[in-house]
Every structure is written in C-alpha cells, then in structure tokens.
Amino acid sequence: MRAKLSNCVIMASLLGVALLVFALPGPNMAFDPYGRGASTHDSITKMALLQIVTETCRTVIEKTGDVFSPTGPSPDELVQACLGPTAKGDVSSAKFRSAIRDITVQNGLVDHDFDSSAPHHFHSETFLEGRGLILEGMLAIKANIREENFMAVRETLGRILHTLQDFYSHSNWVELGKKEPYINLIRPDLPLENLADVNTPTCRDCDSETCPNPILPDILREKKLTSGYFGVYSSIKPHGKCSHGGDDDLTSTAVPRGGISKDDRRSDNVALQEAAVKIATAASLQLLEDIRSAAGDRDFLRMMGIARSSVLCFVIDTTGSMSDDIEEARSVVNEIIDSKKGTQDEPSEYILVPFNDPDFGPLIRTTDPEKMKTEIAKLKANGGGDEPEMCLSGLQLALTGAPSSSEIFVFTDALAKDIALKDTIFALIRSTKSTVSFFLTAVFKRRRRSVKAASFKDYQDLALASGGQAIQVSKAQLSQATDIILDTSTSALVTILQRARNSGSEEIIPFLLDESLKKVTVYITGKSITFTLTNPAGVSQNQNEANGKLGTIQTVGNLWRIRLNTDKQSGTWQINIKSNQLYTLKVTGQSTITFIYDFVEKFKGSHPGYAVVSGRPQAGQPVTLMLSVIGRKGPSSMSVKDVGLVVVSGTESVTSGSITDMGNGDILVTFDTVPEGEFVVVLKGTDKVSNSEFQRQSTTQMSVSKVNIQAVVDSSVEPGKTFHLPFSVMTHGPGGIYTINARNDRNFPMTYQNSLTLTTGQSANETLTITPPSNTQSGTDVTLTIEGRSSSGADSNYVVLRLSVVTKITDFYQPQCEVFAVLAEDCPKDLSQCGRFSWELSANLTDGNGTGIESISLRQGNGSLSHSSLQASIIQARYNASCCSQIVEFIAVDKVGNVGKCYHSIVRSGGAPVLSLSLPLWLCLLASMFVGNP
C-alpha cells in the first residue's frame, strides 16, 4: 500500500476544534481584528493555538509514560501539565500568554499594515498572490525555527494565519458547499484549480444588499472559485464580478451590488458565516499542524512559550584582565545547572555572548546544560589593551537573540567603547522588555580602565531603564554578588517595586506583599546608605542587623541584598531609606500572579482595532495600554483594582488610568495624561484564591515622544539580494532637521539618508536598503532599529523591525511513504489479552529528487521506531509495538521543511474506532478563557 505523506489530517484534532467552535457564542461572530470585542480572527487563532498546544503537550507527556492531566482550566495549570509531573514548583504561564499575544497581535495588524493589499485578504480574486504570501511565510517560519528565531516565527505566523482565515470569509468556498479546508493553499505541490477568470461574471445583482447567496448558478454548478472585489477609493471592478460588501467597499455600489464577505454575521448569511468560521478554524489548525511537524514537538512548544523557566543569558568580556570574572561566571552557571536540574527553575535555554576588542560574539545558544558548561569553559581571557571594549555590541546580540523578557547579565571590567550604541540598546530594551544587570569589576592597574562615575552612569542608565542592577564590586567580591543571578533564575519571577533616587533626602517607600509571594528579596544599590525595613506588624530591622527578625542582609560592593524570612507577613511593608548619593531600590519575589502588557494605538479603516506601538507612545494625546492579568487559577481568580503609571526616579505619585474590562483577564487602560519622564506600569488588585491584595510593577521604563516613525516589513529577503524598506518620520513638535540613524544586529550593509527636514504635522518619506551577504544562512533573523532625533537632542523615537533572510527553494514535494510489510496476525481480537503480543510494521521512505529527508520521528504510538541511515536514497523504517497500541503515525521532514506523515492502524473491523476524542471539560473552560465572550 502506498500513502502520500501529509494528506493525513488528524480527525481527532479537527473534531476538537469543531467542538470548540460550537461552544462559541453565536450572535456576534465576525472576522474582525484584534481588540474588538468578540473578534473572530482573534478567537479563531487562539482556539487553534490552544488545540495544537494541548495535543502537542499530550503527545510529549504520554511518550514519557506519564498521564497528561491538567488540574484545572487556567493557563498556569495547562503549562504545569505540559511540563510534566516530575518537575515540581510554581510555574508562570506569562510566556505562554505572551506568545499567544505575539501571534494574535500580528494577525490583527494585517488589517492595519496591509489594509489596501488585496492578496493579504484574498480580495479581487488574487488567489495565486494570496497563496504566495502564505507559502512564503511558511517557508520563512520553518527556516526561522531551524535557527531558533522564535519571535520572528510568531510574527510571521500571525500574519499568514490572518490571510488564510480571510480566504474562507472573502471567497465563495463555503457557498460551493465545501466542508473541509482547501489544503492546496498550504501545499505548494498542489495547484489551485477551477479559478474564475477575470472575464467570467460571478454574482447577480443584490439591490437590498441582504441576499443569502448572490453567487451565479453557473459558478455554483461548475464549482468555480471567486472572491469579492474591494475598493476604498474607487467603485470600479470587472463586469459581473462579486464585491466584498459593506459600507467601506465602494465596489458594492456598482452592479452587481451587494457582497459575499462573511466578515459580519447578518440575518441573511448566518449559515454561511458559521460555516466560514468552522472551516477557517480547521484550516488554521491544519497549517499549525504542518508547522508543528516541521519543527518537532519540543521546538514547537518552545516557540509557544511552554518552558520551565527563564533563559540564562551571559554577556562576558574576554579581554586579558577578566580571568577571575570568567571563572566566577563559570562557577555560577555550573551551580545553577547542578542545583536546579529537574525543577521548574531549571533554565529552559542558555545563551552566551563573549566580547573583546574589536571582536564580539558569536551568540551561542543551547538547551543542553552540559553544552553550556562546555562553551563557558572554553572562554579564555586574552587581548584587549588600553581601550574600552565592545560591551554594547555584545549586549545588542544578546537583546536581539534572547527571548523577550529575558534576564541578561553582563560581566566586564571596562567602559563601553561602542557607547554610540546606547540609544539602540535603550530601544531594544523597551522593545524586548528584557532586564539587564551589570557586574562591573574595577581594575586600576591598566591604563584608562579605572572606573569613573560619569562612565559608570552609562551602565546605571541602561540597568535602570530595564529594571536591572548596576553592581560595582572588586574581583575578590564578585562571587558574593552573583547570588542575584541565582535569585532571578526562577520560573515565576515578579517585580513588586522599583525606584531610583538622586537626592540625599530621607524617604519612606511603601510596598505591598501578598500571600502568593515566595523568596521575597530586596535589593539596594548605592553608597553611604542607611535604611530600616518595617513589616505590617511594626517589626523593624536596619542595615546593621545581618540576621534579624525580618530577614538576612548581605552587603558587597555597592549592593545590599535582603532576603526576607519565609514567614514574612502579607500586607503593606515600608522601607525608610537615606543616602547622599544615587541609589536604586528593587523588591522581587516568586509568584504566578503577574501581568503582561503592550502600549497600543487604535486604528481606523474597514476593520478597526488596536496596533501595538513599536517605539514610544505619542505625546500630547491619551496613551492606551492593553494588559492581561495572569493568576494561579486563571483570570477569573483575579480582580484588578487600579492600573497606573509611576516615574521610577520621581515621587510616589501614581497617574491612574480608566479601565475597560475586555473579558478573560484582558484589560484596556486609557491614560488621559502621562507623567513627565520615564515611567513604569503599576498594577494593584485582589487574588480571590487567598483574598489577598497584591501589587506588581513592570520592569521596563517608557516615556512619550512627539516624533513618530512608521515602517512595515512586508516580505522576507533572499541572501545577496537588496531589500528596500520605505519608512516615514513625522513630528508634532518643532520642525527642522532630524538625524536618522539605523543599525542592524548582523552588521549587514545599509544605505539611507542620515537626516530629514521635518515640518510639524507632516510626514517625510525615505527608503532604507539592506543587503544580506550571499552566504547568509537561511532562517537568519535580522533586527533593524531606525531612530529619529531632533537637532537639539530633546526628543527622539525609534521603530524596531525584524527581517528574515530566506533562501529561495525549488523543492516543494513531500517525502513519500510505502508500507511494505505489516505483521499483526498474532494480535488477539480480545484487547484484554493484548499485552502479551506485539506487532511490526516496515516502510520505505523516499524524497525523490528533493533535498533529502532530515528527520523521522514518532507522532502516535507507544512502540519503538528505528530507521536506516538518512543518507540513503531509500530509508527503511521499522516500528514495533504491543498489540495494545494499535495505531502508528510517524513524521518525515526534509531539509527545507516539507512534511510527510505515514499512518497505519491494525484496528480490526468491529473493534474499537480508529480514533476517538472526548473533549474534557477543562479544555472547554480553557478555550473560553482565551476566546472571550461577546
């Protein structure tokens, strides 16, 4: 028997999606973008992501012999179950929720960034072009996954899912009576068939604009594929063609009038709209299944933010005087690996970036702790000299290569030679929300290497902007200071408070501790500090009591570290602190109660919504925040009391916003005014599980700007080819000459005009070119930062973009499978007796004239799979299993990501069904948390 790999669609998964779709509230379904109530683009994407993650987690856990059994419906409990029963401890679902938001936000942005692009929405019969966007995106996703550029994967995934979903709303696929997704849209080896040509009329006139199905009978009978034409500025369309429809579509006023879009649910299209939603959901799952198969379960879950803990990321100076520092970093890495192995606090990934002068990098990334030990053991101190080193270049690589919200630790004894990168680092910190801490050891014996306050302040500025620490110690003291790395290497790190002060005045600063917090730690950096810490009961401890009633105090260099006792009290604490120099205060803990957020701006058009601001929000107008609250038992276990903005370096005054509950933990917060200077987000609420009030704070500082920069990356780029990126700059402040500065983390050659003359309120347009070298690895992710600054330097803004370098391929064909032997005659009909018997399957796998099979892995089945060398033209695969495990499916992936599946069942006629799925109550509840209510 011969099976064409990848024609198989797992019916259990599709059934699960169908059940989730039926559970959705019906009256307000609409293909609207992110942030618009019951937005179906948003809900379809979330449902499909939830289903594929659940199925992937179940497969991974059951392969280990454990039972996949979430204890409840919350995202935290799903993530906990995904990580397996052997790893104990708290785990936060923040990264999972952030990954979903990354995808859904990009999905919604297609209606903002590509509103007038017909192929992005399958308008105007642009089927070939629309499929081209999907296939190009899938190719980029698979290449990026190979290079572990997961943020780029999520951004592209969100965009192509939008286009794929629009096919079912904007075409006549469901009017033709189709019940399944059009697999050819994601299969480059299959042609798009029976497309109506431009001269073929497709619709009848609908003067009432409420016709149930205006498609012409000939089109329906001949199964011709068409889609609606759409025009915002013109009503012109080919004779007899269907329109999209709606108030914004001028073509719908031209005969034939009306439209076939199923974006909105109306009385005349209920059945068609429901069918479009169901098939679009199944199609989204189909595409995700292909991506999952190409990536492998482990990397797919990493891409979705299912990970035990944060990433451990070190940026290390390897110049001649750094031997002791390197040895201490090596010691810390080994301690973290050895002490946290098998716990929820075990790092999910390790990143190492060395820097010297003039060299820096490469970025070394691994999930293997032993490889990290080996890589850091290879570091040797040499080179350098009497100049500062390339510290910020190394940090730039770390910020662009590490996942968002990472903890990054920089070890150096030198000032930054590449200080011109400081503004770029600020932009990357704000964009990634990563936290950067510096360990600076002073070496006075080398010329121009002494630490000076003004230069050290550069590190302090960057640390404070990110919510990190700038720790200044001697080399002999370094080992005592690195406990902060152990503190932050946790699965559920939260910030309760962070402040910075320049004056020497005495101040009492309150902070709220809740019942869920563990391992609460207070950090103070600065000199000549006195403080008294007081708990809610009035018990106090000052800086002279190393082991007091409230906790243990450790001091080294400019760092004070106070670890509170485990019996700490919930309630309002306060610290009375005084110093005659600059100091910072930070309070952290471990808790699954947290929040994720983005600054957003509302956009108009045919599908209005909210777009995430890339850069600083606009000054002189209300600022909007989209925020999601994450709790121990899901959003329903949390109550938000107040969301505010507070200046870290200013007074305790909080600017509160007006809160709009979007449902399921999602909150829209609007601030009519914002504080002057750099501010952070503060959230206060109640944990209903413990009836305890809580306080959380974002780590990344933000401010507003009158400068606005707009740019959109609309495709990937081939190695050796020049990519043209149009961008525009506008200011609502004073006009004049503005300096333009662009940088990319790969140092690819770029051209652009380095200054623009701006007139207040008017945009100036420019084009940047970037050319990846011809030998650039396919899947390379380029982070590009464009900055605009006024001539006085008083105002600036930036935009951070990602560009994928993808090699053009000609191999579009999937590996093939031929099962040539099945030995299952011994398997008994009575399954109660199956344990004593086994069965075998043998198959040949080939890739024809393709790039060759790169991996073969087991998807379904509890047996063992082996295969001959992958270098052979015909690969023999053998599977052996107990007769109790009657289904096998294995995946073959070629070197460019084409996926094939080989499936076989030995279930006998009259026996158990091949596949069955009972969707548990917790999954339905979890789906409702992500999907939302009307």
Secondary structure, 3 states (H helix, E strand, C coil): CEECCCCCCCHHHHHHHHHHHHCCCCCCCECCCCCCCCEHHHHHHHHHHHHHHHHHHHHHHHHCCCCCCCCCCCHHHHHHHHHCCCCCCCCCCHHHHHHHHHHHHHHHHHHHHCCCCCHHHCHHHCHHHHHHHHHHHHHHHHHHHHCCCHHHHHHHHHHHHHHHHHHHHHECCCCCCCCCCCHHHHCCCCCCCCECCCCCCCECCCCCCCCCCCECHHHHHHCCECECECCCCCCCCCCCCCECCCCCCHHHHCCCCCCCCCCECCCCCHHHHHHHHHHHHHHHHHHHHHHHHHHCHHHHHHHCCCCCCCCEEEEEECCCCCHHHHHHHHHHHHHHHHHHCCCCCCCCCEEEEEECCCCECCCEEECCHHHHHHHHHCCCCCCCCCCCECHHHHHHHHHHHCCCCCEEEEEECCCECCHHHHHHHHHHHHHHCCEEEEEEECCCCCCCCCCCHHHHHHHHHHHHHHCCCEEEECHHHHHHHCHHHHHHCCCCEEEEEEEEECCCCCEEEEEEECCCCEEEEEEEECCCEEEEEECCCCCEEECCCCECCCEEEEEECCEEEEEECCCCCCEEEEEEEEECCCEEEEEEEECCCEEEEEEEEEECCCCCEEEECCCCCECCCCEEEEEEEECCCCHHHEEEEEEEEEECCCCCCEEECEEEEEECCEEEEEECCCCCCCEEEEEEEEECCCCEEEEEECCCCECCECEEEEECCCCCECCCCCEEEEEEEEECCCCEEEEEEEEECCCCCEECCCEEEECCCCCEEEEEEECCCCCCCCCEEEEEEEEEEECCCCCEEEEEEEEEECCCCCCCCCCEEEEEEEECCCCCCCHHHHHHCEEEEEEEEECCCCCCEEEEEEEECCCEEEECCCCCCCEEEEEEEECCCCEEEEEEEECCCCEEEEEEECCCCCCCCCCCCCCCHHHHHHHHHHHCCC
